[in-house]
């Protein structure tokens, strides 16, 4: 019987955000090549702060999305804002086209800039392919047609994706493997090992290898009790280099966690210290017979 594998809430969101931050051009080149070709990459893209550029989750099992807003320039010198909306969910959602359209119109009206909205659908339902929003009332028709990519389509191009040196191919493979092995521990370990092997084989730089291993780790989660055995398999099958890379991003994650914990601890300590100081001051004042002046 297949063994159930817990799927942490941020399994999909975190690696997609990581790859958009580091490989934005590669994301467009792999998923939206026509858009990538039109951009003037000699001018660095500028990520834009917006209330839409955040990770949100409606529930632990419901739809999740990554909204990424960035300013780019086209080859003809035109400025464009790209809203990349990545939808990760377990089943179709009727409200998705409406939500994407509202994001689009909100940005267009608020910032008075042309906006290109792109949709990446990461669910496991092949026939659900929303690529437009239509509002048709008494002769008034409003229609927004947006470029859309369905990640499950890459299953039909498995060997092409496996041989691609675009790092986003690793992201897509890890995403699909996570869907395919959600309740099958042995298949998940095999898929993760194969992904590690191909990352080493394709000749990425040291930093890229660490980052792509990290992406696979964030996707293809294993139960804690299985991790030591998997590490031993990695050492046997892929060698010490792979284990060293795993250690490097694990140390980085630990350092990040410690730093965040320290900051939270300091903030909590300051708040507690301030509260205790106020309480002690008030108690001392009461002991001295002092009271707040009456109004």
N, C-alpha and C positions, 0 to 999 in steps of 0.2 A: 504494500500500500504506500502511495506517495506520502512523504512527510510534509506537513504544513510548514511554511516558512513565514515568519513575521515580516511584514513590509512596513518599515518606519514611515511616518507621515511625509517626510521631506525627501524620500527616495528619488523622486523625479525632479523636483524643483531645484534642489541644490546643484546637481551636476549641470543642468541646463544653464543656470545662471553663471556658474563658473566658466563654462565654455563660451558663453556670450561675452563675458568680460575679457577673456584672453584670445578668443578666436572668432571675433565678429565677422571678419572678412571671409573666413573659411566657412562659417555657417551659411552666409549668403551664397558663396560659390557652390556649396554642395547642395543646398536646398532650393535656392532661387537664383540660378546662374544668370538669367536674363537681367535681373536686378543688379547683381554683382558686376556685370559687364558694363552697365550704364554709369557706375559710380566712378568718380575721380579719386582713386586711392592715394594720390600724391598729397591730398589734403586729409589729415587724420580725422576720422569721425569723432564727434563730440557727444558722449552720453549726456542726456538731459535729465535733470531732476524733475520729477512730476509725481503727483499722487498716484498715477497709474504704474509707475516704475517700481513695483514692489511685488513681493510674493504674497499670495493670499490663498487661503484654503477654506472652503465653506464647511468642510467636515473632514474627519480623518479618512473617510472612504469616498467622498463625493468629488466633484470637479475641482481641479487645481489649475492654476495658470501662472505663467511668468510673462509679465508685460515689460518690454524693453523698448525704450524710446531713445533714439539717437539722431543727431543731425549729420547729414552728409551733403556732399556737393556732387552733382552730376558732371559728366564730361563736357557738357555745354555751359558749365558755370552756374547752373540753376541750383538753388538751395532747396533741399528736401528734408523733411522729417520722416523717419521711418518708425512706425509702431509695429513691433514684432510681438504677436500675441501667440503664446504657446499654450495650448490647452491639453491638460493631462487628466483623463478621466476614464472610468471603467465602463461607461455606457453613454449612448447619445444623449444630448441635452437640447431640447427644442429652443431654449432661450439663447443659445450660443450666438447665432447670427445677430440677434438684437443687441446683445451685450457688446459684441465687437463693433457694431455700427454706432452705438452710443459712445464708445471710447473714441472712435474715429471723429464723429461730429463734435464731441466735446473738445478735442484737441484742435480741430480745424477752426472752431468758433473762438475758443479761448486765446489761441496764439496767433490766429490769422496767418497761418502758414499752410502750404500744401502738405498733406499727410498721405503716406502710403502704408496701408495696413496689410500685414502679411499674417496668415494663419498656419500654424503647425499643429496638426491633430495627432496626439499620441495615444489615443485609445485603441482598443483591440476589436473594434467593430468595423469590418471592411466596408459595409454598405453605407455607413453614415459619413457623408461628404458635403457638409454645408459650405458653399462657396459664395453666398450672396444673402443680402437682406433685402426684402421687398415689403413695401407698405403701399397698398393700393386701395384708395377710398374715393368713391364717387368721381372717378376721372382723374384724380391726383395720384400719380404714381411716383414713388421714391424707391430707387433701387441702388444698392451698393454691392458691386461685384469685386471680390478681393482674391488675390492669389492665395492658393491653399495647397499645402503638402500633407499627404497622409503617410505617416511613417511606416505603416504595415505594408505599403506598396514596395518597400525596399526588400521585403522577404523574397520577392520574385527576382531580385538582382543580387542575391546573396554573395556570389563569387566576386562580382564587380565591387561590391562594398568591401569585401574582405581584402581585396588587393589594393584598394584606394589608399593613397598616402595622405589624403586630407584627414586631419584629426577628427573632423566631425563624423567620419565614417565609424570611428571607434565609439563615439557618443551614440549614434543610431543603433549600432550593433548591441551595445550595452542596454539601451532602452528596450529593444525588441526582446533580447534575451531575458530581461527582467519580467516582461509580460509572459513569455513562453514558459518560464521555469518557476512561476509563482508558487506552485505547490509540488515541486519535484526537486528534492535536495540534490540528488546525484546529477541530474541534468544541469542544475545551476552551477555546481562545482566544476563540471566539465566545460560549460560555456565560459566561465570566468577564467579558467586555466587557458583555454584556447585564445581568449581575448588577450591575456597577458603575453602569450607566446607570439601572437601576431604583432603586438606593439613592439616587442623586442626585435622581431624579424624585419620590420619595415624601416628601421634605421632612423628613428626620431632622436633628437638631441636629449641630453640627460634631463633637463628640466621638463621637456615635453613628455618623456617617458614617465617621470614621476607624476606629472599632472594627469596623464591618461590612465595610469594605474589607479590614481585617486578617484577618477571618474568611474572606472569600473567598480571600485570598492564601494562608492556611494550608491551605485545602482544595485549590484548583485550582492546584496547583504546575505550573510550566512549566520546561522545561529551561533551564539558565542561558544557553545560547547564544541562546535565543529571547526573553529578557526585554527586551533593548533594543528590539527590533522591536515587542514588545507595548506597551511604554511609549510609543513613537512613535504607535502606533495609538490609544492612550488619549488622547494629546494632541490628535490630529486629530479623533477622534470625540466626545470628551467635554469637551475644553478644558483650560485651565491649572488650573482648580480641582481636577479629578480627579488631575492629576499632583502638585499640591501636597499633596493628601491622601495619596497613595501615598508621597511623600517623608517626610511626617510620621511615618507608622508605621514606615517603614524606618529613619529616624533613631532612633526609640524602640527598635526591635529591636536596632540597632547599639549604642545606649547600654546596653541591658540586657546584651547580650553582652559588651561591654567591662567592665561592672561585675562580671559573673560571672567573667570571665577575670582581672580584677584581684584579686578575692577569692581565687580558686583559686591565683593566682600568689603572693599574700602568704602563704597557708597553706603552699604548697609551699616557699617561701623560708624561712619560720620553721622548718619541719621539717628542711630541709637545713642551715640555720644551726645548729640545735640539734645535729644529728648531727655536723656538722663540728667544732663546739665540743667535744663529748664526745670525739671522736677525737683532737683536738689536745691536750686535757687529759690523756687517757690516754697519748699518746705522750710528752708532757713528763714525766709522772710516771714512765714507764718509763725515760726518759733519766736521771732523778734517782735511779734505783735503787729506786723505791717499788713496793710490791706490795700487792694486796688482803690484809687480815689473814686469816690462816687460821682456819677455823671450829673 
